[in-house]
Amino acid sequence: MAEAIDDEFGIKAELIEGRGGVFDVCVDGTQVWCKKDEGRFPEHDELLDKIAKLSSK
């Protein structure tokens, strides 16, 4: 997924290890995905779309 983000937006993803199945995606301090809230991992295209929408604001 990190590679897809880099390919699409030129953003280098940083992995911050957590515990308990945490999977959050933040861009410039704005959370675009939270596994705890959504109850699942995002699909690649789904996550790329959320990042694109954030970038276009």
PAZAPA-4460 file (N, C-alpha, C; in steps of 0.05 Angstrom, whole numbers, plus 32768, in hexadecimal, padded with zeros to 4 digits):
% residues 57
    n_x    n_y    n_z   ca_x   ca_y   ca_z    c_x    c_y    c_z   seq   type   mol
   8011   7FE8   8000   8000   8000   8000   8011   8019   8000     1      M     A
   8028   8018   800F   803A   802F   8010   8045   8035   7FF4     2      A     A
   804B   8020   7FE5   8055   8024   7FCA   8040   8031   7FB8     3      E     A
   8027   8029   7FBB   8012   8035   7FAB   800E   8052   7FB1     4      A     A
   8010   805A   7FCA   800E   8076   7FD2   8025   8086   7FC6     5      I     A
   803D   807B   7FC7   8055   8088   7FBC   8052   808B   7F9E     6      D     A
   804A   8076   7F90   8047   8077   7F73   8032   808B   7F6B     7      D     A
   801C   808C   7F79   8005   809E   7F71   800A   80BB   7F78     8      E     A
   8016   80C0   7F90   8017   80DC   7F9A   8033   80E5   7FA0     9      F     A
   8047   80D3   7F9F   8062   80DB   7FA6   8066   80E0   7FC3    10      G     A
   8055   80D3   7FD3   8056   80D6   7FF1   8064   80BD   7FFC    11      I     A
   8079   80C1   800B   8087   80AB   8018   8078   80A4   8032    12      K     A
   806D   808C   8033   805E   8083   804B   8072   807C   8061    13      A     A
   806A   8082   8079   807A   807B   8091   806A   8068   80A2    14      E     A
   8076   8051   80A8   8069   803E   80B9   8070   8043   80D6    15      L     A
   805B   8047   80E6   805F   804A   8103   8052   8032   8110    16      I     A
   8062   8021   811B   8058   8008   8127   8046   800E   813E    17      E     A
   8031   7FFE   8140   801D   8001   8155   8016   7FE5   8160    18      G     A
   8003   7FE4   8170   7FFA   7FCB   817C   7FDC   7FC8   8179    19      R     A
   7FD2   7FB0   817B   7FB6   7FAB   817B   7FA8   7FAE   8161    20      G     A
   7FB5   7FAB   814A   7FA8   7FAC   8130   7FA3   7FC8   8127    21      G     A
   7FB1   7FDC   8131   7FAD   7FF8   8129   7FB6   7FFB   810C    22      V     A
   7FA6   8008   80FC   7FAE   800F   80E1   7FA1   802A   80DA    23      F     A
   7FB0   803F   80DE   7FA6   805A   80D8   7FB7   8066   80C1    24      D     A
   7FAB   8075   80B0   7FB9   8083   809B   7FB4   80A1   809E    25      V     A
   7FC9   80B0   80A0   7FC8   80CD   80A3   7FD8   80DA   808D    26      C     A
   7FCF   80F0   8083   7FDE   8100   806F   7FE0   811C   807A    27      V     A
   7FF8   8125   807F   7FFD   8140   808A   7FEC   8145   80A3    28      D     A
   7FEA   8132   80B4   7FDC   8135   80CD   7FBE   8130   80CC    29      G     A
   7FB4   812B   80B4   7F97   8126   80B1   7F92   8108   80AD    30      T     A
   7F82   80FD   80BE   7F7C   80E0   80BC   7F69   80DB   80A5    31      Q     A
   7F71   80C9   8093   7F60   80C1   807D   7F55   80A5   807F    32      V     A
   7F61   8095   8092   7F56   807A   8096   7F5C   8071   80B2    33      W     A
   7F49   8064   80BF   7F4D   8058   80DA   7F40   803D   80D9    34      C     A
   7F50   8028   80DB   7F45   800D   80DB   7F31   8008   80F2    35      K     A
   7F37   8014   8108   7F25   8010   811F   7F09   801C   8119    36      K     A
   7F08   8033   810D   7EEE   803F   8106   7EE0   8031   80EF    37      D     A
   7EEF   8028   80DB   7EE4   801B   80C4   7EDF   7FFD   80C7    38      E     A
   7EEE   7FF1   80DA   7EEA   7FD4   80DF   7EF8   7FC2   80CB    39      G     A
   7F0A   7FCE   80BA   7F18   7FBF   80A6   7F2F   7FCF   809A    40      R     A
   7F40   7FC1   808B   7F55   7FCE   807D   7F49   7FDA   8063    41      F     A
   7F55   7FF0   805A   7F4B   7FFC   8041   7F55   7FEC   8028    42      P     A
   7F46   7FEE   8013   7F50   7FE4   7FF9   7F63   7FF9   7FEE    43      E     A
   7F76   7FF1   7FDD   7F89   8004   7FD3   7F7C   801C   7FC5    44      H     A
   7F6A   8017   7FB3   7F5C   802C   7FA4   7F4C   803E   7FB6    45      D     A
   7F40   8033   7FCA   7F30   8042   7FDD   7F41   8056   7FEC    46      E     A
   7F58   804C   7FF6   7F6B   805E   8004   7F76   8073   7FF2    47      L     A
   7F7E   806C   7FDA   7F89   8080   7FC7   7F74   8095   7FC1    48      L     A
   7F5B   808D   7FBF   7F45   80A1   7FB9   7F42   80B4   7FD0    49      D     A
   7F43   80AA   7FE9   7F41   80BC   8001   7F58   80D0   8002    50      K     A
   7F70   80C6   7FFB   7F87   80D8   7FFB   7F85   80ED   7FE5    51      I     A
   7F7C   80E5   7FCD   7F78   80F7   7FB7   7F64   810D   7FBE    52      A     A
   7F4E   8105   7FCB   7F39   8118   7FD3   7F44   812C   7FE7    53      K     A
   7F55   8123   7FF9   7F61   8135   800D   7F75   8148   7FFF    54      L     A
   7F83   813E   7FEC   7F97   814E   7FDD   7F8A   8164   7FCC    55      S     A
   7F71   815F   7FC3   7F64   8172   7FB1   7F56   8188   7FC0    56      S     A
   7F55   8187   7FDB   7F48   819C   7FEB   7F58   81B5   7FEC    57      K     A
***
